[in-house]
Amino acid sequence: MRFISEFFYGNIETQSYSPEFANELKKKLNTLTELEKQLADKLAEGENGELFQKYVDAYNEFASTSLADAFTNGFRIGAKFTQDTFK
């Protein structure tokens, strides 16, 4: 699994995303970033801002772990398809 993790974290060079996919992701990330900034500004006072930042940090940790797990599982499924093809 070490190889798969290194691949997931970009330590193994792969082909780049298609321009259409990269542009779509960039737009969605910009929207997400802008909304997060607006919420942070509105909740900046007192405990609300701190609570919101803790939520954002916890969500980012969850998303990162979840994406790594999904990538690993998808890679395993692909390997099983390949293995089954050559049986």
Beta strands, then each sheet from edge to edge (+ up, - down):
end
